[in-house]
Amino acid sequence: MHCGRAVVPAATALAIGWLAAELTDSVSGRQSAAVTVGPLVLMCVLLAADEVLTALAGAMEQYIAGRVDARARRHVRRLALAPQEMAHLEDSQFADDAARVSEDSGGVPRSPGMAAVGQLRLVFRVAAAFGAAAVVAWMFSWALALVLLTTSLTMRALLRRWWIHLATVRDEREGLRRRAEYWTEVASAGSAGKEVRLFGLHGWVVRRRTHEFLSWVEVIWSERRGVLRRQWWIAGLAGIGACSALLLPALAAVRGTLPAGDVMPVLVAAWGVFAIGPMGQEAFDIEYGLGAVRALDRLTAAHGRSAVPIAAEGDVKAKANDAVPAEIRAEGLVFRYPRAEEAVVSGLDLIVSPGEVLALVGENGVGKTTLIKVIAGLHLPTAGRLLVDGSPVEGPDLALWRRRVATVFQDFNQYPLSAADNVALAAPEYRDDLQGVRTAARRAGAASFIERLPHGYETVLTSGRTGGTDLSGGQWQRIAIARAIFAVEHGRDVLILDEPTAHLDVEAEARFYRQIIAEVSGATVLLISHRLSTVRNADRIVLLEDGRIAEQGSHHELMIRDRGYARLFRLQAARFSGKGGQTDVTTESVEAGR
Ligand SMILES: Nc1ncnc2c1ncn2[C@@H]1O[C@H](COP(=O)(O)OP(=O)(O)OP(=O)(O)O)[C@@H](O)[C@H]1O
């Protein structure tokens, strides 16, 4: 298609030349007017072909751009899902680059696909210009052809340089664009809607969005004004080109060195050469799209190698069904978030015996969640080692290890799927085990409300779908717990629970340990909770301070030791008993809080 279109300018010039010659002959009476039919038909064919080829080329470009962009997005998804670890998902550079690869920005399509088809269009545009220059050279003058090509290509090079600079400025401000976009979302929809309304934040959010938007675009606008101001260079060059193209053939015709009939085709061909001067949409597509390609390259360079293949299903099941739960050992474990100055976990040593129930407690922000993410293989240690059954967890083993872990995080997912799928998703290969789903739901205290849903276990859990329904915070938490239990029932041997009772009612919280933790058989349990009544029956309680273990032991041992844990426990118990912190070990009156 593009090949055909590249030929059209030169062919049109030649057809016009043919038509002019035949017209001259027929007007002078040397031939009949019928001889003009041939060139006229050719011109009609060329015009029609140009229209058809333009339409077909547009469709083809869309197809190619779609394929290239889909491939780029698949690549980004693969990097994002790369099973090695998840620190990159919390890194702003990764988020900026991932957004840059496939997003439209301010209505400007800036994708790798657009760059690819732009490149294609440019090649054929240049070919068309050279074809037209050949016609000028053949029919009139090599010198004019060269002048026109040089002027047009210089114009193009200048424009390109300026617009590349502008595209770079845009790319450097990607983070600001995402910030402006966030406030657009908050202003128009999303989960922030409740607070925006209740706190009367509309005006503030709109002003904030305007402020962020202006911080993003003001520099871009100023650069663009600079580019537009420099256009007089282009106007000068265009003037030189246009004058040469119009005047020289006309003068030659006047002097008689160019036949009158050749003037028109030379002018048409000269215009064809000149048409390459302005950048054209394809140049913007290339420059903006190349920003996306560079972002893709950065992502691949930073994260491509760390992506290890996802373990084959057979391997995973074989490992997950091993009967004996793992021994987990942390040796001098250090973890620091990317770009953070201080380590959250700093030189921690810990051994979790197979089948042990270990509780992690400590103040907000001491690193409990971070530690379990490292243990679960979601973050790689910055230093030190994590060993499972004596072997370091790294490389392909990391993916296998993660498939042995079942979790309930504080920000557990609420999938807009059926209740059964929400439970079975932790071990999707057992989706058909409805009895297992029901058992897990019953143990998590979710069965009673699921059975009351309009379609029972097949009810879609979102109010955003026809026939779907939403759940309360506590009900969602029970679903998340059921999901983890289902995973353990199907072979996962480490159960990690981060604040699993945060949304539960008093009764459910009181029953939690007895009903869920004590019932877990054949798995090691790591439990985080600020409600010390939930963890007091754990085999061992570890109090974290400053990224290290401050104390550890059973509830009884720690109460006798009478240090940090005992102080926290008494404080909480006193809130229930009303004794103002005087509760002693023997009273253990937290039970009274149930
Ligand atoms: N993605 C992140 N990037 C940088 N720092 C982080 C990130 N996530 C957490 N942190 C920091 O790590 C520290 C420990 O956070 P973490 O969530 O592990 O604490 P926690 O003990 O689980 O707290 P809480 O009891 O409130 O849940 C905090 O100071 C927090 O600011």
PDBQT file of the ligand as one rigid body, heavy atoms in Angstrom, charges set to zero:
ROOT
HETATM    1  N1  LIG A 601       6.796   0.285  49.509  1.00  0.00    +0.000 N 
HETATM    2  C1  LIG A 601       7.477   0.927  50.450  1.00  0.00    +0.000 A 
HETATM    3  N2  LIG A 601       8.467   1.772  50.127  1.00  0.00    +0.000 NA
HETATM    4  C2  LIG A 601       9.171   2.405  51.063  1.00  0.00    +0.000 A 
HETATM    5  N3  LIG A 601       8.973   2.258  52.384  1.00  0.00    +0.000 NA
HETATM    6  C3  LIG A 601       7.997   1.428  52.770  1.00  0.00    +0.000 A 
HETATM    7  C4  LIG A 601       7.187   0.723  51.834  1.00  0.00    +0.000 A 
HETATM    8  N4  LIG A 601       6.298  -0.032  52.509  1.00  0.00    +0.000 NA
HETATM    9  C5  LIG A 601       6.542   0.192  53.818  1.00  0.00    +0.000 A 
HETATM   10  N5  LIG A 601       7.549   1.065  53.969  1.00  0.00    +0.000 N 
HETATM   11  C6  LIG A 601       8.127   1.550  55.222  1.00  0.00    +0.000 C 
HETATM   12  O1  LIG A 601       8.602   0.427  55.936  1.00  0.00    +0.000 OA
HETATM   13  C7  LIG A 601       8.359   0.566  57.303  1.00  0.00    +0.000 C 
HETATM   14  C8  LIG A 601       7.728  -0.707  57.839  1.00  0.00    +0.000 C 
HETATM   15  O2  LIG A 601       6.468  -0.856  57.217  1.00  0.00    +0.000 OA
HETATM   16  P1  LIG A 601       5.598  -2.152  57.523  1.00  0.00    +0.000 P 
HETATM   17  O3  LIG A 601       4.344  -2.053  56.748  1.00  0.00    +0.000 OA
HETATM   18  O4  LIG A 601       6.438  -3.338  57.323  1.00  0.00    +0.000 OA
HETATM   19  O5  LIG A 601       5.327  -1.957  59.077  1.00  0.00    +0.000 OA
HETATM   20  P2  LIG A 601       4.368  -2.779  60.041  1.00  0.00    +0.000 P 
HETATM   21  O6  LIG A 601       5.166  -3.116  61.250  1.00  0.00    +0.000 OA
HETATM   22  O7  LIG A 601       3.722  -3.908  59.333  1.00  0.00    +0.000 OA
HETATM   23  O8  LIG A 601       3.313  -1.645  60.375  1.00  0.00    +0.000 OA
HETATM   24  P3  LIG A 601       1.771  -1.776  60.808  1.00  0.00    +0.000 P 
HETATM   25  O9  LIG A 601       1.720  -2.369  62.165  1.00  0.00    +0.000 OA
HETATM   26  O10 LIG A 601       1.298  -0.375  60.829  1.00  0.00    +0.000 OA
HETATM   27  O11 LIG A 601       1.071  -2.607  59.787  1.00  0.00    +0.000 OA
HETATM   28  C9  LIG A 601       7.496   1.804  57.495  1.00  0.00    +0.000 C 
HETATM   29  O12 LIG A 601       8.309   2.815  58.032  1.00  0.00    +0.000 OA
HETATM   30  C10 LIG A 601       7.067   2.170  56.101  1.00  0.00    +0.000 C 
HETATM   31  O13 LIG A 601       7.068   3.556  55.931  1.00  0.00    +0.000 OA
ENDROOT
TORSDOF 0
